[in-house]
Amino acid sequence: MDFDIPEDVTTLLKRLDSFIDEVIRPLEQTDDNVRFFDHRREDARTDWERDGLPNVAWEALLAKAKRLADDAGFYRYPFPKQYGGMDGTNLGMAIIREHLAAKGLGLHNDLQNEHSIVGNNIGLLLMLEYGTKEQKAEWINDLAEGRRGFAFGITEPDHGSDATHMETRAVREGDEWIINGEKTWNTGIHTAKYDMVMARVSGEAGDGSGITAFLTPMDSPGVKIEEMLWTFNMPTDHGRVSFTNVRVPHASIFGGEGRGLQVVQHFFNENRIRQAASSLGASQFCIDESVTYARARKPFGKPLAGNQGIQFPLVELQTQCEMLRALIHKTAWLMDKNGAFSVSDKVSMCNYWANRLCCEAADRAMQVHGGLGYSRHKPFEHIYRHHRRYRITEGSEEIQMRRVAGYMFGYMQQRAPKGVEES
């Protein structure tokens, strides 16, 4: 394995840096847009009078940045070339995500809602892989252009991580399906025109098969956003949604009847390795900022950096970053070479450790910076609050560790879920 960053990715990083300096940062400084990133960020981003939803101006700014990135040819890096992308690799995405996150908070990359000038459009990738001919014709251009998208209705109030125990059910009636149930942590549901609702159509609780994905219009009779769940890091785009006798056509099935959960799992590994890379980048930012501050800060007439109590914790964090970086690059490279499910254990290792490391790095940065680090005038509290979420979402660290144990002790195999073919 060659540990050098591929030349095409190195060139792209330089172009991204120039784009950020010449286009994105000036926009960030225009019309007091910096309020979304400085000490006012949580208040500026949140519409407290509208159920804590994201501020309309905040989301409009993110959309503008994405359009500029798309016009410049960066946003679609992971997309196929036929849709304006670069056929980006998992290794390339991991390196890019780390690079952008290591720059700290900014309009170039804000992971609170997966915003980035290099897109991570899971919806489009799913549509390309599993959409019917008719669904592709209807959706692909809109997804690529960002004109519309869909949320993912997977988690249920009483089951959380155990997605196979699904109480939401769909019953066929002629050429229609009737959906009844409830979803929670339905992220992005405040603006999504559709929700990809997972519902059991056959089998029993605990079965991996028999769950079907339905592309459900949010304006369908019987669909109701019951509440928006306020979180550790506001604003909220996480809704609890109920479905009461919701009728959808048979053509709304996505990925085949009974195969919904397997289809979504196909891209979990790709998303998890990218998430791990982002957490690694944010960790590195916290460490770098702490080193810079410790060298400049001189309490009692001597630099903080001269104290081993400051040095050693940062040395341990930096060592973990270096080891994790090697594992992330290796894992992403193997995914490109052998398929996303060839290294599921290593993806889980990368994911849970990176998310935990980021929280530890942010906490240490607060400690090194003292009172200023605890304030909102530094970004560490925001980084901590956001990345703390990743230790729970998309598979808690306990779920990730259980997956690793499954491969270690022979309970699981490195293969795609039944019915899913790796491309």
C-alpha positions as CSV (number, residue, x, y, z in Angstrom):
1,M,0.0,0.0,0.0
2,D,1.3,3.5,-0.9
3,F,0.8,5.9,1.9
4,D,1.2,9.0,-0.3
5,I,-2.0,10.9,-0.9
6,P,-3.1,10.4,-4.5
7,E,-1.9,13.2,-6.8
8,D,-5.3,14.0,-8.0
9,V,-6.6,14.4,-4.5
10,T,-3.6,16.6,-3.5
11,T,-4.3,18.8,-6.5
12,L,-8.0,19.0,-5.6
13,L,-7.2,20.0,-2.0
14,K,-5.1,22.9,-3.2
15,R,-7.9,24.0,-5.5
16,L,-10.4,23.7,-2.6
17,D,-8.2,25.9,-0.4
18,S,-8.0,28.6,-3.1
19,F,-11.8,28.4,-3.6
20,I,-12.4,28.8,0.1
21,D,-10.0,31.8,0.4
22,E,-11.3,33.6,-2.7
23,V,-15.1,32.8,-2.6
24,I,-16.4,31.2,0.5
25,R,-14.6,33.2,3.2
26,P,-15.6,36.6,1.6
27,L,-19.2,35.4,1.6
28,E,-18.8,34.4,5.2
29,Q,-17.8,37.9,6.1
30,T,-20.6,39.6,4.1
31,D,-23.8,40.9,5.7
32,D,-22.7,39.7,9.1
33,N,-22.9,36.1,8.0
34,V,-20.1,35.5,10.5
35,R,-22.8,35.5,13.2
36,F,-23.5,32.0,12.2
37,F,-20.0,30.9,13.2
38,D,-18.8,33.2,16.0
39,H,-20.0,33.3,19.6
40,R,-23.6,34.1,18.4
41,R,-23.8,30.9,16.3
42,E,-26.3,28.8,18.2
43,D,-28.7,31.8,18.7
44,A,-28.2,33.0,15.1
45,R,-28.9,29.6,13.6
46,T,-32.0,28.8,15.6
47,D,-35.5,30.2,15.1
48,W,-36.6,29.9,18.8
49,E,-40.1,31.1,17.9
50,R,-40.6,28.4,15.3
51,D,-40.0,25.2,17.4
52,G,-36.3,25.7,17.4
53,L,-36.0,25.0,13.7
54,P,-33.0,26.2,11.6
55,N,-33.2,29.9,10.8
56,V,-34.3,30.5,7.2
57,A,-31.4,32.9,6.6
58,W,-28.9,30.3,7.9
59,E,-30.2,27.6,5.5
60,A,-30.3,30.0,2.6
61,L,-26.6,30.9,3.2
62,L,-25.7,27.2,3.2
63,A,-27.6,26.7,0.0
64,K,-25.8,29.6,-1.7
65,A,-22.4,28.2,-0.7
66,K,-23.4,24.8,-2.2
67,R,-24.4,26.4,-5.4
68,L,-21.2,28.3,-5.6
69,A,-19.3,25.1,-4.9
70,D,-21.3,23.2,-7.6
71,D,-20.7,26.0,-10.1
72,A,-17.0,25.7,-9.4
73,G,-17.0,22.0,-10.0
74,F,-16.3,20.8,-6.4
75,Y,-19.6,19.9,-4.9
76,R,-20.2,16.7,-6.9
77,Y,-16.8,15.1,-6.3
78,P,-18.2,11.7,-5.2
79,F,-20.9,11.6,-8.0
80,P,-20.4,9.6,-11.2
81,K,-18.9,11.7,-14.1
82,Q,-22.1,11.3,-16.1
83,Y,-23.9,13.4,-13.5
84,G,-21.2,16.1,-13.3
85,G,-19.0,14.4,-10.7
86,M,-15.5,13.1,-10.6
87,D,-16.1,9.4,-9.8
88,G,-14.6,10.2,-6.4
89,T,-13.2,7.4,-4.3
90,N,-13.8,6.5,-0.6
91,L,-10.2,7.3,0.1
92,G,-10.5,10.6,-1.6
93,M,-13.6,11.5,0.3
94,A,-12.0,10.5,3.6
95,I,-9.0,12.7,2.9
96,I,-11.1,15.7,1.8
97,R,-13.5,15.4,4.8
98,E,-10.6,15.4,7.2
99,H,-8.9,18.3,5.4
100,L,-12.1,20.5,5.5
101,A,-12.9,19.7,9.1
102,A,-9.4,20.4,10.3
103,K,-9.9,24.0,9.2
104,G,-12.4,24.5,12.0
105,L,-15.9,26.1,11.8
106,G,-16.8,27.9,8.7
107,L,-19.1,28.2,5.7
108,H,-16.8,25.8,3.8
109,N,-17.8,22.9,6.1
110,D,-20.2,22.8,9.0
111,L,-21.0,19.3,10.1
112,Q,-24.0,20.2,12.3
113,N,-26.2,19.5,9.4
114,E,-23.7,17.8,7.0
115,H,-23.1,21.0,5.0
116,S,-19.9,21.0,2.9
117,I,-18.6,22.4,-0.3
118,V,-17.9,18.8,-1.2
119,G,-21.2,17.0,-1.0
120,N,-22.1,13.8,0.7
121,N,-25.4,13.2,-1.0
122,I,-26.4,9.7,0.2
123,G,-29.8,10.2,-1.3
124,L,-28.4,10.6,-4.8
125,L,-26.1,7.6,-4.5
126,L,-28.9,5.4,-3.3
127,M,-31.1,6.6,-6.2
128,L,-28.4,5.8,-8.7
129,E,-27.9,2.3,-7.3
130,Y,-31.4,1.2,-6.5
131,G,-34.0,3.5,-8.0
132,T,-36.3,2.2,-10.7
133,K,-36.0,3.7,-14.2
134,E,-39.0,5.9,-13.5
135,Q,-37.7,7.0,-10.1
136,K,-34.3,7.9,-11.6
137,A,-36.0,10.0,-14.4
138,E,-38.0,11.8,-11.8
139,W,-35.3,12.3,-9.1
140,I,-31.7,12.3,-10.2
141,N,-31.5,15.8,-11.7
142,D,-33.3,17.3,-8.7
143,L,-31.1,15.5,-6.2
144,A,-28.0,16.5,-8.1
145,E,-29.0,20.1,-8.3
146,G,-30.3,20.2,-4.7
147,R,-33.8,21.2,-5.7
148,R,-35.4,18.5,-3.5
149,G,-34.5,15.5,-1.4
150,F,-35.9,13.0,1.0
151,A,-35.4,12.3,4.7
152,F,-34.9,8.8,6.1
153,G,-37.6,7.5,8.4
154,I,-35.9,4.5,10.1
155,T,-35.7,5.0,13.9
156,E,-38.8,4.4,16.0
157,P,-39.6,5.7,19.5
158,D,-39.6,2.4,21.3
159,H,-36.7,0.6,19.5
160,G,-33.9,3.0,18.7
161,S,-30.9,1.1,17.4
162,D,-32.8,-2.2,16.9
163,A,-34.2,-1.3,13.5
164,T,-35.4,-4.8,12.8
165,H,-38.1,-4.5,15.5
166,M,-40.2,-2.2,13.4
167,E,-43.7,-1.4,14.4
168,T,-44.5,0.8,11.4
169,R,-46.3,-1.5,9.0
170,A,-47.6,-1.2,5.4
171,V,-50.5,-3.3,4.1
172,R,-51.2,-3.6,0.4
173,E,-54.6,-2.8,-1.0
174,G,-54.8,-3.1,-4.7
175,D,-52.1,-0.9,-6.3
176,E,-51.7,1.1,-3.1
177,W,-50.0,0.5,0.3
178,I,-51.4,1.8,3.6
179,I,-48.8,2.9,6.1
180,N,-49.3,3.2,9.8
181,G,-46.7,3.9,12.4
182,E,-44.3,6.5,13.9
183,K,-40.7,7.6,13.3
184,T,-38.4,9.6,15.4
185,W,-35.1,11.4,14.9
186,N,-36.4,11.9,11.3
187,T,-33.5,14.3,10.4
188,G,-34.2,17.0,7.8
189,I,-37.9,16.4,7.9
190,H,-38.6,20.1,8.3
191,T,-37.8,20.8,4.7
192,A,-37.9,17.4,3.0
193,K,-40.8,17.0,0.5
194,Y,-40.5,13.2,0.8
195,D,-39.7,10.8,3.6
196,M,-38.2,7.4,2.9
197,V,-40.3,5.5,5.4
198,M,-39.2,2.0,6.4
199,A,-42.2,-0.2,7.1
200,R,-42.6,-3.9,7.7
201,V,-44.7,-5.6,5.0
202,S,-44.0,-9.3,6.1
203,G,-42.1,-11.4,8.6
204,E,-41.8,-10.9,12.3
205,A,-40.0,-8.4,14.6
206,G,-36.3,-9.1,14.4
207,D,-36.3,-10.3,10.8
208,G,-33.9,-8.4,8.6
209,S,-36.0,-9.0,5.5
210,G,-39.6,-8.0,5.1
211,I,-39.0,-4.3,5.6
212,T,-39.7,-2.1,2.7
213,A,-38.7,1.5,1.9
214,F,-41.5,3.8,0.6
215,L,-40.9,7.2,-0.9
216,T,-43.7,9.0,0.9
217,P,-44.8,12.6,0.1
218,M,-44.9,14.7,3.2
219,D,-48.1,16.3,2.1
220,S,-49.9,13.0,2.0
221,P,-53.1,12.9,4.2
222,G,-52.2,11.2,7.5
223,V,-48.6,12.4,7.7
224,K,-48.0,14.7,10.7
225,I,-44.9,16.1,12.2
226,E,-45.8,15.7,15.9
227,E,-42.8,17.6,17.3
228,M,-39.3,18.8,16.6
229,L,-36.9,17.3,19.2
230,W,-34.6,19.9,20.9
231,T,-31.1,18.7,21.3
232,F,-27.7,19.4,22.9
233,N,-26.7,21.3,19.8
234,M,-29.4,23.6,18.4
235,P,-31.1,24.3,16.0
236,T,-33.1,21.1,15.6
237,D,-34.0,19.4,12.3
238,H,-35.0,16.1,14.0
239,G,-38.7,15.4,14.0
240,R,-41.1,12.8,15.4
241,V,-43.5,12.0,12.6
242,S,-46.7,9.9,12.7
243,F,-48.3,8.1,9.7
244,T,-52.0,7.3,10.0
245,N,-53.6,5.4,7.1
246,V,-51.2,7.0,4.7
247,R,-51.7,5.8,1.1
248,V,-48.9,5.6,-1.3
249,P,-48.8,3.9,-4.8
250,H,-46.9,0.6,-5.3
251,A,-44.5,2.6,-7.5
252,S,-43.3,4.4,-4.4
253,I,-41.4,1.3,-3.2
254,F,-37.7,2.0,-3.3
255,G,-35.1,-0.8,-3.8
256,G,-37.6,-3.7,-4.0
257,E,-40.3,-5.1,-1.8
258,G,-38.9,-6.5,1.5
259,R,-35.4,-5.1,0.9
260,G,-35.5,-1.7,2.4
261,L,-33.2,-2.2,5.3
262,Q,-30.6,-4.0,3.2
263,V,-30.6,-1.2,0.6
264,V,-29.9,1.5,3.3
265,Q,-27.3,-0.7,4.9
266,H,-25.4,-0.8,1.7
267,F,-24.2,2.8,2.1
268,F,-23.8,2.8,5.9
269,N,-20.2,1.9,5.7
270,E,-19.4,4.6,3.2
271,N,-21.1,7.2,5.3
272,R,-19.5,6.0,8.5
273,I,-16.0,6.2,7.2
274,R,-16.6,9.7,6.0
275,Q,-18.0,10.6,9.4
276,A,-14.9,9.1,11.0
277,A,-12.7,11.2,8.8
278,S,-14.6,14.4,9.7
279,S,-14.3,13.6,13.4
280,L,-10.5,13.1,12.9
281,G,-10.2,16.4,11.2
282,A,-12.1,18.2,14.0
283,S,-9.8,16.4,16.5
284,Q,-6.8,17.7,14.7
285,F,-8.1,21.2,14.7
286,C,-8.6,21.1,18.5
287,I,-5.1,19.8,19.0
288,D,-3.5,22.3,16.7
289,E,-5.3,25.3,18.3
290,S,-4.3,24.1,21.7
291,V,-0.6,23.8,20.7
292,T,-0.6,27.3,19.2
293,Y,-2.3,28.8,22.3
294,A,0.0,27.0,24.7
295,R,3.1,28.4,23.0
296,A,1.7,31.9,23.1
297,R,0.1,32.0,26.5
298,K,2.5,32.9,29.3
299,P,1.0,32.7,32.8
300,F,3.6,33.4,35.5
301,G,6.0,34.6,32.8
302,K,6.5,31.2,31.1
303,P,4.7,29.6,28.1
304,L,2.1,27.1,29.0
305,A,3.8,24.8,26.4
306,G,6.7,24.3,28.8
307,N,4.5,22.3,31.2
308,Q,4.4,18.6,30.8
309,G,0.8,18.7,32.2
310,I,-0.1,20.5,29.0
311,Q,2.3,18.6,26.7
312,F,1.5,15.0,27.6
313,P,-2.3,14.9,27.1
314,L,-1.9,16.6,23.7
315,V,0.9,14.1,22.8
316,E,-1.5,11.3,23.6
317,L,-4.2,12.8,21.5
318,Q,-1.9,13.5,18.6
319,T,-0.6,9.9,18.7
320,Q,-4.2,8.6,18.5
321,C,-4.8,10.9,15.5
322,E,-1.8,9.5,13.7
323,M,-2.8,5.9,14.3
324,L,-6.5,6.6,13.4
325,R,-5.5,8.4,10.2
326,A,-3.5,5.4,9.0
327,L,-6.5,3.1,9.8
328,I,-9.0,5.4,8.1
329,H,-6.9,5.6,4.9
330,K,-6.3,1.9,4.9
331,T,-9.9,1.1,5.4
332,A,-11.1,3.5,2.7
333,W,-8.5,2.2,0.3
334,L,-9.7,-1.4,1.0
335,M,-13.3,-0.3,0.4
336,D,-12.3,1.1,-3.0
337,K,-10.4,-2.1,-3.8
338,N,-12.7,-4.8,-2.4
339,G,-16.1,-3.3,-1.8
340,A,-17.8,-1.5,1.1
341,F,-18.6,-4.7,3.1
342,S,-15.1,-6.1,2.9
343,V,-13.9,-4.2,5.9
344,S,-17.1,-3.7,8.0
345,D,-15.2,-4.3,11.2
346,K,-12.5,-1.7,10.5
347,V,-15.2,0.8,9.5
348,S,-16.8,0.4,12.9
349,M,-13.4,0.7,14.6
350,C,-12.7,3.9,12.7
351,N,-16.2,5.3,13.4
352,Y,-16.6,4.8,17.1
353,W,-13.0,5.7,18.0
354,A,-12.9,8.9,15.9
355,N,-16.1,10.2,17.4
356,R,-14.9,9.5,20.9
357,L,-11.5,11.0,20.1
358,C,-13.1,14.2,18.9
359,C,-15.0,14.6,22.1
360,E,-11.8,14.1,24.1
361,A,-9.8,16.5,21.9
362,A,-12.5,19.2,22.2
363,D,-12.6,18.7,26.0
364,R,-8.8,19.0,26.3
365,A,-8.8,22.1,24.1
366,M,-11.3,23.7,26.5
367,Q,-9.0,22.8,29.4
368,V,-5.8,24.2,27.7
369,H,-7.6,27.4,26.8
370,G,-9.1,27.8,30.3
371,G,-12.0,30.1,30.8
372,L,-11.8,31.3,27.2
373,G,-12.0,27.7,26.0
374,Y,-15.2,27.2,28.0
375,S,-16.7,30.3,26.4
376,R,-18.5,30.4,23.1
377,H,-15.8,32.8,21.8
378,K,-13.9,29.6,20.9
379,P,-15.5,26.8,18.9
380,F,-14.6,23.9,21.1
381,E,-17.9,23.7,23.0
382,H,-19.7,23.6,19.7
383,I,-17.4,20.9,18.3
384,Y,-17.9,18.9,21.5
385,R,-21.7,19.3,21.5
386,H,-22.0,18.3,17.8
387,H,-19.6,15.3,17.7
388,R,-21.0,14.0,21.0
389,R,-24.1,13.2,18.8
390,Y,-22.1,11.0,16.6
391,R,-21.3,8.6,19.5
392,I,-25.0,7.8,19.4
393,T,-26.4,8.3,15.9
394,E,-25.9,6.0,12.9
395,G,-25.0,3.2,15.2
396,S,-24.0,4.0,18.8
397,E,-20.4,3.2,19.8
398,E,-21.8,0.2,21.7
399,I,-23.4,-1.0,18.5
400,Q,-20.2,-0.5,16.6
401,M,-18.2,-2.4,19.2
402,R,-20.7,-5.2,19.0
403,R,-20.2,-5.4,15.3
404,V,-16.5,-5.6,15.7
405,A,-16.9,-8.4,18.3
406,G,-19.2,-10.2,15.9
407,Y,-16.4,-10.4,13.3
408,M,-13.8,-11.2,15.9
409,F,-15.7,-14.1,17.4
410,G,-17.2,-15.5,14.2
411,Y,-20.8,-14.4,14.6
412,M,-20.7,-12.3,11.5
413,Q,-19.1,-12.4,8.1
414,Q,-17.6,-9.7,5.9
415,R,-20.2,-9.6,3.2
416,A,-23.1,-7.5,1.9
417,P,-26.5,-8.1,3.4
418,K,-28.6,-10.7,1.7
419,G,-30.1,-9.4,-1.5
420,V,-27.6,-6.6,-1.9
421,E,-24.9,-6.8,-4.6
422,E,-21.8,-4.7,-4.3
423,S,-20.9,-2.7,-7.4
